[in-house]
Amino acid sequence: MRGVLRGPTGPEDDRAFWQRPGWVISAGFMSAVLVFGLMAFLMSGGQARGTMAPASGPAATGGEPPPARCAAADRDQRLPTAPPPHIEWITVAGVRVPASPVAGPLLRRDGVWSCYARTPLGAVMAAHGITAHLSTASWRSVAEQQIVPGVGRDRFVFQRGFVDVPDTPITGGYAGFSVSDYSRTSAVVGMLIRREESYFSTYIWMKWVAGDWRIEPDPSGSLYSPLESRMTADGFTLWES
């Protein structure tokens, strides 16, 4: 969505950063969001942020490129209007997460899902797979390999270390997705979450680095835009009709 902003925390919040809703939610997106009540106003702890512009310089470095066999079949550069075919739903940290044999992940190894298609759908699948695994015991490996290196990643890792994602049954799930501002180097992926009869949405900034999609945090370490309550699923493609 063009014009999507990450909301600032503001200087008035003097709580320890790991006690702020933004840190808790970022620690394990679906688990934390649903467990902690789907807070409509989360603090991101950083500056407001607009949609990602296409990268104009060299890609950020860090991590090894994926093996040559990571060649996802999806090649469609059009913005998706339907989920990829043959979706498999896999439970990760109590949440059903989509995976696709054509858009990725093609590799699921040591708690890290990787090898996504360099397409809008590949970015969608990566956004869901990466965030879900930030709720697991392998979150440090996921952060090291699948968050763009820099100050934002360092702060996320530091903050994440203070948060325990509770082992509580999840009562909601991923309902839909959207893609905006896509290029072959960046994308903004929208996630639609449903809990009971309510919808909530947030946006994640993705970047193509060293042969795969990664999450690009803001300088504060926040991974997401402010969570918004929605009356309908308008503007999103539903995973399941």
C-alpha positions, -999 to +999 in steps of 0.1 A: +000+000+000+015+033-010+019+058+019+021+031+046+039+045+075+055+029+106+043+048+136+067+065+159+068+055+196+073+091+208+094+104+237+065+101+262+068+064+265+094+058+292+089+021+296+117-003+290+118-010+253+111-047+258+079-038+276+065-017+248+039-034+226+060-030+194+089-050+208+066-077+221+048-080+187+080-079+167+094-108+188+071-132+172+045-117+150+015-139+148+020-155+182+026-123+200-001-103+182-028-128+188-018-136+223-014-100+235-048-090+223-042-076+188-033-041+201-046-015+176-019+010+184+016-005+187+047+014+194+075+010+168+101+030+187+114+048+156+107+074+130+077+073+107+084+055+075+069+055+040+069+029+014+102+015+002+117+030-028+135+006-052+171+001-043+195+022-064+228+011-051+246-022-043+226-047-023+234-049+014+258-077+023+256-104+049+251-141+048+258-166+020+238-167-012+214-196-015+225-228-033+222-229-071+193-254-067+172-226-051+154-218-084+117-214-076+094-221-105+073-189-101+085-162-126+053-140-127+062-103-120+026-092-119+010-083-086-009-114-074-047-116-074-048-152-061-027-174-038-001-196-055-013-231-064-008-262-041-005-242-009+007-263+021-002-251+056+025-259+082+021-251+119+050-230+132+049-218+169+012-225+170+003-207+138-006-221+104+019-207+079+016-210+041+043-226+020+044-231-018+063-255-041+064-228-068+070-196-048+089-210-018+103-218+006+122-245-013+146-252+016+135-258+052+166-265+072+176-260+109+145-239+116+151-215+087+129-215+056+146-200+026+148-201-012+119-179-023+110-169-058+121-134-069+085-124-076+057-107-057+044-140-045+079-150-034+080-119-013+046-127+002+057-163+011+090-150+026+073-124+048+050-150+063+077-177+067+104-154+082+081-137+107+066-170+119+101-184+126+110-154+147+087-170+173+108-202+175+139-214+192+158-207+160+150-170+159+186-159+162+196-179+131+165-166+113+174-130+122+210-134+112+201-149+078+168-133+070+168-097+083+188-071+063+221-064+082+225-031+099+216-011+129+179-021+127+188-058+128+212-054+156+186-035+177+159-061+169+182-090+180+190-071+212+154-063+220+141-098+210+165-113+235+144-098+264+111-113+252+096-147+258+067-156+234+042-173+257+031-209+249-005-200+246-031-214+221-035-192+190-071-183+183-066-165+150-046-168+118-034-154+085-064-144+064-050-126+034-021-107+018-013-078-005+017-065-024+026-029-032+055-009-045+071-041-059+103-042-078+129-069-083+148-055-053+120-046-029+084-051-019+059-040+007+038-070+018+006-065+036-007-092+060-043-096+069-050-113+102-083-126+114-093-133+149-129-144+155-149-119+135-123-091+133-096-083+108-063-066+115-036-056+090+001-046+091+028-042+065+063-056+062+092-042+041+111-068+021+144-065+003+161-089-021+196-095-007+222-121-017+198-142-037+167-143-014+141-121+003+148-106+037+129-083+060+142-047+062+136-033+097+136+004+104+165+018+124+147+012+157+145-025+151+108-026+143+098-050+116+062-039+110+039-009+104+014+000+131-014-026+134-047-014+121-082-027+127-103-033+096-140-039+090-135-059+058-108-077+038-110-052+010-077-046-007-064-080+003-063-114-015-077-141+008-056-172+013-088-193+015-121-183+001 
